[in-house]
Amino acid sequence: MVMSTNYMDYRLMKEVVAAGLKCGFRAFDTARDYGNEDIVGRVLSECMRELHIPREEIFITTKIGNSQQILGNIDRQIEISLKNLRTEYVDLWLMHWPYPDYYIETYHKMEKVYHSGKAHAIGMANYRLRHFERLFDAGIEIMPHGVQYECHPMRTADEILSFCKNNNIAVQAYSPICRMIPEIRNADCLKSLSDKYHKTIAQVILRWHFQRGTVPVFKSTKPERLRENIGIFDFNLTDDEIREVSSLNQDYKYHLESASCPGY
Ligand SMILES: NC(=O)c1ccc[n+]([C@@H]2O[C@H](COP(=O)([O-])OP(=O)(O)OC[C@H]3O[C@@H](n4cnc5c(N)ncnc54)[C@H](OP(=O)(O)O)[C@@H]3O)[C@@H](O)[C@H]2O)c1
């Protein structure tokens, strides 16, 4: 499970990340476009030192934004991220969007960065199947290792999930609890599973992700919720229950597409 750090200032992030590490989280999500990659670096290095956690136990995902794709100096962009994050490598480096006219060339440059060892894995966020098809048609050397897209019970994105499973690509599901919007909070099937297992609705959904094989990338600014969100490893949904939760799907996307990525 991955904790988000986006749009948090130093004080809040330190509190949330330290609490997360203490209850067992080890993976963190950021992006150049979130504007606080350097704070993530400061917070993680301080927390690792204070809690005696070695770098190898931490998994950092960051992303390269559209404006950096336009600049084209992708090898320089990883250096900036590494400096911000105070690390010699990132665990997963994602292209944030399939920016039209740039994303194929960007991916080829990211492959070179992968070979340099500065990114231990590469991939992309917000790709539709057609972007994978175009990229694969153009020829790739390194199969993407990880993909991040919006995924929750109201957007199960089955086609992309099967594609990733078939190609052995790990999936990170962003907005995994769909911000707990009323349609989620009030869904009968989630309420009854919550009652049955004595778990919260958020825990039922996070467990649904775990059993489907998608890694939730959630955000919380409340340390007290972190223990709740990691408390999903002591119950099991049946196959029918997984299907029932998936039946909430209506291809609903909470996050609109990037304004600079029209028609993505
Ligand atoms: N790659 C991309 O293009 C992309 C796009 C969007 C998002 N993301 C990533 O995904 C992360 C998460 O997405 P998101 O923030 O949209 O959605 P989310 O994680 O589904 O929802 C976050 C909201 O849920 C609340 N929450 C967390 N745990 C809860 C719980 N146990 N019970 C009730 N409410 C809970 C949080 O409130 P509190 O703060 O009050 O706990 C927050 O308002 C982002 O922060 C970002 O890192 C990536």
The ligand as an SDF file (V2000), in Angstrom:
LIG
                    3D

 48 52  0  0  0  0  0  0  0  0999 V2000
   -1.0520    9.8190  -11.1770 N   0  0  0  0  0  0  0  0  0  0  0  0
   -2.0120   10.7180  -11.1360 C   0  0  0  0  0  0  0  0  0  0  0  0
   -2.3100   11.3940  -12.1380 O   0  0  0  0  0  0  0  0  0  0  0  0
   -2.7860   10.8970   -9.8640 C   0  0  0  0  0  0  0  0  0  0  0  0
   -3.9940   11.5930   -9.8880 C   0  0  0  0  0  0  0  0  0  0  0  0
   -4.7130   11.7230   -8.7090 C   0  0  0  0  0  0  0  0  0  0  0  0
   -4.1900   11.2020   -7.5150 C   0  0  0  0  0  0  0  0  0  0  0  0
   -2.9900   10.5560   -7.5150 N   0  0  0  0  0  0  0  0  0  0  0  0
   -2.3780   10.0400   -6.2580 C   0  0  0  0  0  0  0  0  0  0  0  0
   -3.3340    9.3080   -5.5180 O   0  0  0  0  0  0  0  0  0  0  0  0
   -3.4390    9.8670   -4.1970 C   0  0  0  0  0  0  0  0  0  0  0  0
   -4.7810    9.5920   -3.6030 C   0  0  0  0  0  0  0  0  0  0  0  0
   -5.8050   10.1020   -4.4000 O   0  0  0  0  0  0  0  0  0  0  0  0
   -7.0160   10.9620   -3.8400 P   0  0  0  0  0  0  0  0  0  0  0  0
   -6.5640   11.8510   -2.7240 O   0  0  0  0  0  0  0  0  0  0  0  0
   -7.6510   11.5890   -5.0120 O   0  0  0  0  0  0  0  0  0  0  0  0
   -8.0570    9.8830   -3.3220 O   0  0  0  0  0  0  0  0  0  0  0  0
   -8.2780    8.9210   -2.0700 P   0  0  0  0  0  0  0  0  0  0  0  0
   -7.0040    8.4800   -1.4930 O   0  0  0  0  0  0  0  0  0  0  0  0
   -9.2380    7.9070   -2.5680 O   0  0  0  0  0  0  0  0  0  0  0  0
   -9.0760    9.8320   -1.0420 O   0  0  0  0  0  0  0  0  0  0  0  0
   -8.4480   10.7220   -0.1700 C   0  0  0  0  0  0  0  0  0  0  0  0
   -9.5010   11.2490    0.7840 C   0  0  0  0  0  0  0  0  0  0  0  0
  -10.0140   10.1750    1.5570 O   0  0  0  0  0  0  0  0  0  0  0  0
   -9.9500   10.4940    2.9430 C   0  0  0  0  0  0  0  0  0  0  0  0
   -9.6050    9.2730    3.6670 N   0  0  0  0  0  0  0  0  0  0  0  0
   -8.4390    8.5800    3.6990 C   0  0  0  0  0  0  0  0  0  0  0  0
   -8.5480    7.4790    4.4550 N   0  0  0  0  0  0  0  0  0  0  0  0
   -9.8290    7.4570    4.9120 C   0  0  0  0  0  0  0  0  0  0  0  0
  -10.5760    6.5810    5.7250 C   0  0  0  0  0  0  0  0  0  0  0  0
  -10.0170    5.4780    6.2520 N   0  0  0  0  0  0  0  0  0  0  0  0
  -11.8680    6.8750    5.9840 N   0  0  0  0  0  0  0  0  0  0  0  0
  -12.4510    7.9770    5.4630 C   0  0  0  0  0  0  0  0  0  0  0  0
  -11.8040    8.8560    4.6660 N   0  0  0  0  0  0  0  0  0  0  0  0
  -10.5040    8.5950    4.4010 C   0  0  0  0  0  0  0  0  0  0  0  0
   -8.9190   11.5740    3.0730 C   0  0  0  0  0  0  0  0  0  0  0  0
   -9.3030   12.4690    4.0740 O   0  0  0  0  0  0  0  0  0  0  0  0
   -8.3350   12.8490    5.3240 P   0  0  0  0  0  0  0  0  0  0  0  0
   -7.1690   13.5840    4.7740 O   0  0  0  0  0  0  0  0  0  0  0  0
   -9.2340   13.6870    6.1510 O   0  0  0  0  0  0  0  0  0  0  0  0
   -7.9600   11.5390    5.9640 O   0  0  0  0  0  0  0  0  0  0  0  0
   -8.9750   12.2880    1.7260 C   0  0  0  0  0  0  0  0  0  0  0  0
   -9.9500   13.3180    1.7520 O   0  0  0  0  0  0  0  0  0  0  0  0
   -3.0890   11.3350   -4.4310 C   0  0  0  0  0  0  0  0  0  0  0  0
   -2.8220   12.0050   -3.2570 O   0  0  0  0  0  0  0  0  0  0  0  0
   -1.9220   11.1960   -5.3800 C   0  0  0  0  0  0  0  0  0  0  0  0
   -0.7430   10.8430   -4.6790 O   0  0  0  0  0  0  0  0  0  0  0  0
   -2.2860   10.3880   -8.6700 C   0  0  0  0  0  0  0  0  0  0  0  0
  1  2  1  0
  2  3  2  0
  2  4  1  0
  4  5  1  0
  4 48  2  0
  5  6  2  0
  6  7  1  0
  7  8  2  0
  8  9  1  0
  8 48  1  0
  9 10  1  0
  9 46  1  0
 10 11  1  0
 11 12  1  0
 11 44  1  0
 12 13  1  0
 13 14  1  0
 14 15  2  0
 14 16  1  0
 14 17  1  0
 17 18  1  0
 18 19  2  0
 18 20  1  0
 18 21  1  0
 21 22  1  0
 22 23  1  0
 23 24  1  0
 23 42  1  0
 24 25  1  0
 25 26  1  0
 25 36  1  0
 26 27  1  0
 26 35  1  0
 27 28  2  0
 28 29  1  0
 29 30  1  0
 29 35  2  0
 30 31  1  0
 30 32  2  0
 32 33  1  0
 33 34  2  0
 34 35  1  0
 36 37  1  0
 36 42  1  0
 37 38  1  0
 38 39  2  0
 38 40  1  0
 38 41  1  0
 42 43  1  0
 44 45  1  0
 44 46  1  0
 46 47  1  0
M  CHG  2   8   1  16  -1
M  END
$$$$
